[in-house]
Amino acid sequence: MPTALSSTDADTSYAAPGRLASARRAVVDVAILFEFRRQAVRRRHLSRVLSLVFVAITLGAAVVPAFMPGAHGAGRAFDILLLTPTLMAGILILNMGSAIGSGGGRELISRDQAGPHPISPTTDHLGALLLAPLNIAWMIQAWVLLGAVSYSVIPGRLVQAEVTMVLWIVMGTALGQVIAWTVEAVRRGPGGIAVSRGTLVAVALGAGVIQLTGHTTRLLDRLPTVWFLAGGTSSPLSWRLWETVLVLLTGIVAALVAGAVPAHVAARRMARDEARMETDQHAPRPMPRSVLGILVRTDRASVWRSVPMRRGVLVLAVGPGLVALFGDLKWAQMTILPGLVASGGALLFGVNAWCLDGRGALWRENLPAPATTLFDARTLVLAEFLGIAALITILVGALRAGVPNPQELAALVATLVVVTLQVVGAALRWSLLHPYPVDLRSARATPAPPAAMVGYSARLATSTTFTGLVFSGCAHVPDWRLSLIVAMPCLLWSATRLVRTRHRWEDPVTRARVVSTVAA
């Protein structure tokens, strides 16, 4: 019996002669789903304000640096121009890493909600591509690239160069999505987990060999991004500029179309990581002696056995560590990293920490345990998760940083402790104020809607980066006790806010609102 517009028929129609009609339907479906997500936004006025702020910052990044002292000169401006191809490559690498870590990109609609609807893999691919810019790391890199071009390119060719960079950002995002879907299709195939992990290790070893043998500069000079930058800054009357624009536009269209192919292949295969986590068996261990120990073990298992948590912590911990390793960062500069890693870790689940329980939150509320014990267990597990990720980053970066002096070590330790408590307090406070019903079993799920995630990430990145800069300055002062003195008021402030959140959790009405929301 034909099933009309079922998801299976949507998959079949992709291979049928009516591919154009299928693509049109996918675009229409994306528009409908996006409108559905937009209507579900709780504070629409805030979303409009954030959209205007995003546009204002983007225009500012593309225009203001052109009027700064030293712009378009032969000194610093020329040095920034030489680094622009590397920034362009960073856009592509960022999109690849983000989409691969999330199993093909973010979901425009959650897996449970999409179940009864005829949503094709092409629609899923386009939706993930549409949500890719809703990432503070993506925004920052795009702003930095636009600002670098504005500062370094001569005024007569600035507009065409900025247009070229915008096209490159779009193409880099689309190419990253294609590669991510390809990796996900391979990962879901026979032996795919071993193949993907082996490839990751080979790429990391190759990057290490290039760095240790001193060939990094030669590699950067041969990046294809140099060709695009040269074309975007060539004469407006030359064919070279229009050739570059034509190649970028062709690449964008080709990536949009090509991404649907591995998306369909991945949709027909089982998600092996998720299936293994849900069906795996674990031998029982001795029972902890305290109620807190039992709850901590339960929460720890729910976090570390979750696919998005394991992938996310790997990307967060190893990625910045490799940047520090290949960039040869010194100890005083590495104080920035713990805050960024802790912020990213909180965005995996911490900003909506109680959604891990799902419907199990109803069962947990009936346990003969004080409410504060439940809160303490979640706090300890979140702090442990963020601390381990930050420590891995520091250890990787320390491979080339040498032996730290006392003030550098004190500054780094103080930064790690302060930003961990700072992020934990903020995440649990937001979890209490704005809970969301989310199923984090999917590798592509996020703990909050995209707009909320952008707000969370911006606030966390701003506060933790400022904290890291403060302790970076302390690392240059020849007295290790200064870092401890600066850390004390920061710890007291964060601890006070965390205790207030703990008291609010004791309120049964507040707790019932959170539990009923995440269990929906």
KADA-V904281 format. One line per field, one symbol per residue. ss: DSSP state (2 for helix, 1 for strand, 0 for the rest). phi: phi as a letter, one per 30 degrees, with the letter a starting at -180 (. if undefined). burial: + if it has 9 or more other ideal C-beta (glycine too) atoms within 8 Angstrom, else -. A space follows every 10 residues. Layout:
ss = ???
phi = ???
burial = ???
This chain:
ss = 0000002222 2222200022 2222222222 2222222220 0002222222 2222222222 2222222000 0000022222 2222222222 2222222222 2000000000 2222000000 2222222222 2000022222 2222222222 2200222222 2222222222 2222222222 2222222000 0222222222 2222222222 2200022222 2000222222 2200000022 2222222222 2222222222 2222222000 0222222220 0000000000 2222222222 2222002222 2222222222 2222220000 0000222222 2222220002 2222220002 2222200000 2222222222 2222222222 2222222000 0000022222 2222222222 2222222222 2220000000 0000000002 2222222222 2222222222 2222000000 2222222222 2222222222 2222220222 2222222200
phi = .dchcddddd dddddddddd dddddddddd dddddddddd ddcddddddd dddddddddd ddceedcddi didccddddd dddeeddddd eddddddddd dcijjdddbd ddddedcdcd eddddddddd deddbddddd dddddddddd dcddedbddd dddddddddd dddddddddd dddddddddd iddddddddd dddddddddd dddicddddd dcdddddddd ddcdddcddd dddddddddd dddddddddd ddddddddcd ddddddddcd cbddcedddc dddddddddd ddddccdddd dddddddded dddddddhdd dddddddedd ddddddddad dbdddddhdd dddddcddbd dddddddddd dddddddddd dddddddddc dicddedddd dddddddddd dddddddddd dddbdbdbcd dddcdbdaee dddddedddd dddddddddd dddddcddad dddddddddd dddddddddd dddddddddd dddddddddd
burial = ------+-++ +-++----+- -++-+++-++ --++-+++-- +-----+--+ ---+--++-- ++++++---- ++----++-+ +-++++++++ ++-+++++++ ++++++++++ +--+----++ ++++++++++ ++-+++++++ ++++++++++ +++---++-+ ++++++++++ ++++++++++ +++++++++- -++-++---- ---+--++-+ +----+--++ --+-++-+++ ++++-----+ +-+++-+++- ++--++-+++ -++++++-+- +++++-+--- ---------- -+++++++++ +++--+++++ ++++++++++ ++++++--+- ++++++++++ ++++++++++ ++++++++-- ++-+------ ++++++++++ ++++++++++ +++++++--- +--+--++++ ++++++++++ ++++++++++ ++-+++++++ ++++++++++ ++++++++++ +-+++-++++ ++-++----+ -+++-++--+ +--++-++-- ++-+++---+ +-+++-+++-
